[in-house]
């Protein structure tokens, strides 16, 4: 594996770990080193995460992906119920998405099934 691929892989592991909830730098470092990633690579990945910013489009795409996963876990097809939308809203809020992103996702879900 090339150094760039190893760095990208380390970053992806850290992002997946952060997808569930906000974590401290120490928690991310402990998770990465617990996965067998050397400390220097883990430090570089954490430093890169704190310095990066996601665009609004990236945040919206990530929220949409999480909303779709949440709805798919229920296993039913068709229009989401009010309870489904409330569950998606809570999940997105717990993952740290902003209120405006959550409202936009819920609005899109509502329009898609109207």
C-alpha positions as CSV (number, residue, x, y, z in Angstrom):
1,X,0.0,0.0,0.0
2,X,1.4,3.4,-0.9
3,X,1.8,6.1,1.6
4,X,-1.0,8.1,0.1
5,X,-3.4,5.1,0.2
6,X,-2.4,4.4,3.8
7,X,-3.1,8.1,4.7
8,X,-6.4,8.0,2.9
9,X,-7.4,4.7,4.6
10,X,-6.5,6.1,8.1
11,X,-8.5,9.2,7.4
12,X,-11.5,7.1,6.3
13,X,-11.3,5.0,9.5
14,X,-11.3,8.2,11.5
15,X,-14.3,9.7,9.6
16,X,-16.3,6.5,10.1
17,X,-15.5,6.6,13.8
18,X,-16.7,10.3,13.9
19,X,-19.8,9.6,11.9
20,X,-21.6,8.3,14.9
21,X,-21.0,11.2,17.3
22,X,-18.5,13.9,18.0
23,X,-15.3,12.7,19.7
24,X,-12.2,14.2,21.1
25,X,-8.9,14.1,19.4
26,X,-7.7,11.7,22.1
27,X,-10.6,9.3,21.4
28,X,-9.9,9.3,17.7
29,X,-6.2,8.7,18.3
30,X,-6.9,5.8,20.7
31,X,-9.3,4.3,18.2
32,X,-6.8,4.5,15.3
33,X,-3.9,3.1,17.3
34,X,-6.2,0.4,18.6
35,X,-6.8,-0.6,15.0
36,X,-3.0,-1.1,14.6
37,X,-2.3,2.2,12.9
38,X,1.1,3.7,14.0
39,X,1.0,6.8,16.1
40,X,2.6,9.1,13.5
41,X,-0.1,8.2,10.9
42,X,-2.8,8.6,13.5
43,X,-1.5,12.0,14.5
44,X,-1.3,13.1,10.9
45,X,-4.9,11.9,10.2
46,X,-6.3,13.8,13.3
47,X,-4.4,16.9,12.4
48,X,-5.8,16.8,8.9
49,X,-9.3,16.3,10.2
50,X,-9.1,19.3,12.5
51,X,-7.8,21.5,9.7
52,X,-10.3,20.5,7.0
53,X,-13.7,21.9,6.4
54,X,-16.5,20.4,4.5
55,X,-18.5,22.4,2.1
56,X,-22.3,22.7,2.6
57,X,-22.8,20.2,-0.4
58,X,-20.5,17.6,1.3
59,X,-22.4,18.0,4.6
60,X,-25.8,17.7,2.8
61,X,-24.6,14.6,0.9
62,X,-23.4,13.0,4.1
63,X,-26.7,13.8,5.9
64,X,-28.7,12.4,3.0
65,X,-26.7,9.2,3.1
66,X,-27.3,8.8,6.8
67,X,-31.0,9.5,6.4
68,X,-31.3,6.9,3.7
69,X,-29.4,4.4,5.9
70,X,-31.7,5.2,8.8
71,X,-34.8,4.6,6.7
72,X,-33.4,1.4,5.2
73,X,-32.8,-0.1,8.6
74,X,-36.5,-0.1,9.2
75,X,-36.8,-2.4,6.2
76,X,-40.1,-1.0,4.9
77,X,-40.6,0.6,1.5
78,X,-42.9,3.4,0.6
79,X,-43.4,6.8,2.1
80,X,-41.8,7.4,5.5
81,X,-44.2,8.0,8.4
82,X,-44.1,11.0,10.7
83,X,-42.4,8.7,13.3
84,X,-39.8,7.7,10.6
85,X,-39.0,11.3,9.9
86,X,-38.8,12.1,13.6
87,X,-36.4,9.2,14.0
88,X,-34.2,10.4,11.1
89,X,-34.2,13.9,12.5
90,X,-33.0,12.7,15.9
91,X,-30.3,10.5,14.4
92,X,-29.0,13.4,12.2
93,X,-29.1,15.7,15.2
94,X,-27.2,13.2,17.3
95,X,-24.6,13.0,14.6
96,X,-24.0,16.7,14.8
97,X,-25.7,17.9,11.6
98,X,-27.0,21.5,11.7
99,X,-30.7,22.2,12.0
100,X,-30.9,23.7,8.5
101,X,-29.4,20.6,7.0
102,X,-31.8,18.4,8.9
103,X,-34.8,20.5,7.8
104,X,-33.7,20.3,4.2
105,X,-33.2,16.5,4.3
106,X,-36.7,16.0,5.9
107,X,-38.2,18.4,3.4
108,X,-36.6,16.4,0.5
109,X,-37.8,13.1,2.0
110,X,-41.3,14.5,2.3
111,X,-41.4,15.8,-1.3
112,X,-39.9,12.7,-2.8
113,X,-42.7,10.6,-1.5
114,X,-45.6,13.1,-2.1
